[in-house]
Amino acid sequence: MTNDATSDLLDELRHTHDHGAAVASHEARTRWVVALTLSMMVAELVVGYATNSLALTADGWHMATHAGALGMAALAYWFARRQSGSSVFSFGTGKVHALAGYTSAVVLALIALLMVVESLRRFLRPAPIAFSEALPVAVLGLAVNLVSVKLLHTDEHHGADHDEDHEHDDGEHAPHGHEHAHHGHDHNLRAAYFHVLADALTSVLAILALLGGRYFGWTFLDAAMGVVGGVVIARWSYGLCRQAAKQLLDVVPSEEIAKRIRRRIEAEFAGAAVVDLHLWDIGPRARACIVSIAARSPQPPIAYREALTSIASLQHVTVEVHPLPAAQRSAVAS
């Protein structure tokens, strides 16, 4: 083999752990949303202090918590991008996004808890509400939140990624079940998305409460809507924590994919048996697999790797091949 051919082969076999291409647009969108959120936060705090409106001031500090969480998401993108080529991270910095998403989801849960506590306090001790001042700012806040939701909205929030999990060569179809709904997600983006979605929901509920209080005298709606919003946001937080934790703990992302990997190897290579299999997500749209194969007639590892390319989007595949002693070959054949 010539030196050029050897160099080409080595380049082909080297793995890349740079997941930046999959989330480049996500980082830019998040920065825009951080800027919008900070602007709205400053506006509410300035107007709140100028008019002595407790409602506006409180909502301004509420926006500050979301701005902090969104800032953490932007920081995670920056860190993952800067460290993407570092050899310190065995499989790249893809899980930084899951860690940031999990942390942000915990912050979202705390915000939900504070909303419920404050709402219950308002039930016990009603406070006067400046409807004329709070309503226009709530409407403006909703407009800003809807723009932010649009910026962060992607097909990821509808499970479109499961399409790449389908493999048709052997006539098998992956079910459209829940286990595929979160394949390869950027949990950092999902967390940012839920933060702005929570803000939008809060704005909608606040507008309904303010309208009800201003025109019908239903002042209790302010506290009631706070409880409703807190419960809904808590549910979102739980779902996000659960999905991000699965990636952080290397939970098998798809049992069906794992089964099809086993079937493909054992069907295409006579006398081969998969004796150990590890499948996990290493970042947004990035999945790794380690497969250990016992074979009567061992093939080069690259042959097994190529057999798996049509099954799933596997960025990092490690194949171990163990030749079977002659005395054990009949057991595999049976």
URZI-V863545 format. One record per residue. PHI is phi in whole degrees, 0 to 359 (* if undefined). D_CENTER is the distance of its C-alpha to the mean C-alpha in Angstrom with 2 decimals. Layout:
PHI_D_CENTER / PHI_D_CENTER
This chain:
*_44.79 / 289_45.07 / 297_43.27 / 296_41.28 / 295_40.24 / 297_39.27 / 297_37.19 / 296_35.39 / 295_34.70 / 297_33.36 / 297_31.03 / 291_29.76 / 279_29.18 / 290_27.31 / 264_23.53 / 253_21.26 / 245_18.28 / 269_17.40 / 260_13.89 / 295_14.70 / 298_15.81 / 287_12.51 / 235_11.12 / 301_14.60 / 290_14.60 / 297_11.32 / 297_13.23 / 297_16.29 / 297_14.87 / 296_13.44 / 298_16.93 / 298_18.65 / 293_16.90 / 302_17.79 / 297_21.32 / 296_21.60 / 295_20.47 / 297_22.88 / 297_25.62 / 294_25.34 / 299_25.33 / 298_28.46 / 299_30.16 / 293_29.74 / 293_30.97 / 296_33.91 / 294_35.01 / 297_34.51 / 290_36.73 / 293_39.21 / 258_39.73 / 60_39.40 / 266_36.78 / 295_34.92 / 298_32.46 / 292_31.43 / 297_31.36 / 296_29.18 / 292_26.68 / 297_26.78 / 291_25.81 / 298_23.09 / 296_21.74 / 297_22.18 / 295_19.70 / 290_16.99 / 298_18.28 / 296_17.95 / 295_14.29 / 293_13.63 / 297_16.03 / 296_14.16 / 297_11.07 / 296_13.80 / 296_15.45 / 296_12.61 / 299_12.64 / 298_16.40 / 296_16.64 / 298_14.58 / 290_16.73 / 293_19.90 / 260_19.55 / 299_18.37 / 264_21.95 / 285_22.71 / 280_24.12 / 295_23.17 / 266_19.70 / 302_20.59 / 240_17.71 / 84_16.66 / 258_14.21 / 300_10.99 / 282_10.05 / 302_10.74 / 294_7.29 / 291_6.21 / 296_9.50 / 296_9.23 / 296_6.26 / 296_8.53 / 298_11.52 / 295_10.68 / 293_10.20 / 296_13.57 / 299_15.06 / 297_14.16 / 295_15.97 / 295_18.86 / 298_19.18 / 298_19.43 / 297_22.04 / 297_23.98 / 298_24.09 / 293_25.61 / 299_28.01 / 295_29.18 / 294_29.66 / 295_31.74 / 297_33.72 / 293_34.46 / 298_35.72 / 283_38.16 / 230_39.10 / 302_38.77 / 238_38.74 / 295_40.08 / 243_37.60 / 276_38.41 / 300_37.52 / 296_38.96 / 273_36.94 / 284_33.61 / 297_33.36 / 298_33.38 / 290_30.77 / 296_28.51 / 295_28.93 / 297_28.19 / 298_25.09 / 298_23.88 / 299_24.65 / 297_22.68 / 294_19.64 / 293_19.95 / 297_20.20 / 295_17.02 / 299_15.20 / 297_16.82 / 296_15.79 / 267_12.03 / 287_12.35 / 221_11.49 / 293_12.02 / 301_8.40 / 281_8.86 / 236_11.83 / 72_11.03 / 294_13.22 / 292_12.05 / 292_14.17 / 299_17.20 / 286_17.23 / 276_17.50 / 277_20.87 / 225_23.98 / 248_27.34 / 298_29.92 / 256_30.94 / 78_30.69 / 263_27.67 / 232_24.86 / 288_21.57 / 292_21.26 / 273_18.92 / 273_17.78 / 293_14.79 / 294_14.01 / 264_13.12 / 293_11.12 / 236_7.72 / 296_9.20 / 68_7.96 / 291_4.58 / 272_3.79 / 292_1.61 / 296_5.19 / 294_5.87 / 299_4.53 / 295_6.56 / 298_9.18 / 299_9.46 / 291_10.17 / 295_12.52 / 288_14.51 / 294_14.51 / 296_15.92 / 297_18.40 / 296_19.42 / 298_20.01 / 300_21.98 / 296_24.01 / 298_24.87 / 296_25.98 / 295_27.89 / 297_29.67 / 298_30.69 / 294_31.95 / 293_33.83 / 295_35.43 / 296_36.49 / 288_37.91 / 287_39.69 / 260_41.33 / 237_41.74 / 75_41.82 / 275_38.94 / 292_37.82 / 294_36.20 / 298_33.39 / 301_31.91 / 288_31.29 / 297_30.46 / 294_27.70 / 296_26.25 / 294_26.09 / 301_24.53 / 298_21.81 / 298_21.15 / 295_20.88 / 297_18.48 / 296_16.14 / 299_16.47 / 296_15.40 / 299_12.16 / 299_11.66 / 299_12.67 / 297_10.32 / 293_7.18 / 302_9.27 / 298_10.26 / 289_7.27 / 294_6.23 / 296_10.04 / 301_10.60 / 290_9.21 / 294_11.11 / 265_14.09 / 59_14.26 / 293_14.54 / 302_15.80 / 290_13.06 / 204_15.94 / 296_19.45 / 295_20.84 / 298_19.88 / 299_21.50 / 295_24.55 / 289_24.95 / 297_24.88 / 299_27.69 / 297_29.62 / 296_29.48 / 299_30.85 / 285_33.49 / 275_34.56 / 276_34.97 / 239_36.61 / 300_39.64 / 79_40.04 / 259_36.52 / 223_34.43 / 279_30.88 / 260_31.53 / 204_28.18 / 215_24.66 / 233_21.36 / 225_18.13 / 202_14.69 / 273_11.50 / 248_12.17 / 165_9.42 / 300_7.74 / 57_10.40 / 224_12.46 / 228_14.14 / 240_17.25 / 213_20.24 / 239_23.45 / 233_26.22 / 250_29.71 / 237_32.49 / 257_36.10 / 221_38.41 / 288_42.10 / 238_42.07 / 300_39.30 / 254_37.80 / 300_36.30 / 307_32.62 / 296_31.79 / 293_33.19 / 291_30.71 / 299_27.82 / 296_29.01 / 292_29.26 / 264_25.55 / 297_24.43 / 273_24.57 / 276_22.64 / 204_19.09 / 278_17.35 / 255_18.31 / 277_18.22 / 227_20.03 / 237_22.73 / 242_25.42 / 242_28.43 / 251_31.16 / 243_34.39 / 241_37.05 / 295_40.48 / 274_42.10 / 299_45.68 / 303_48.25 / 291_48.92 / 258_45.35 / 291_44.84 / 295_46.53 / 294_44.08 / 291_41.16 / 297_43.22 / 280_43.85
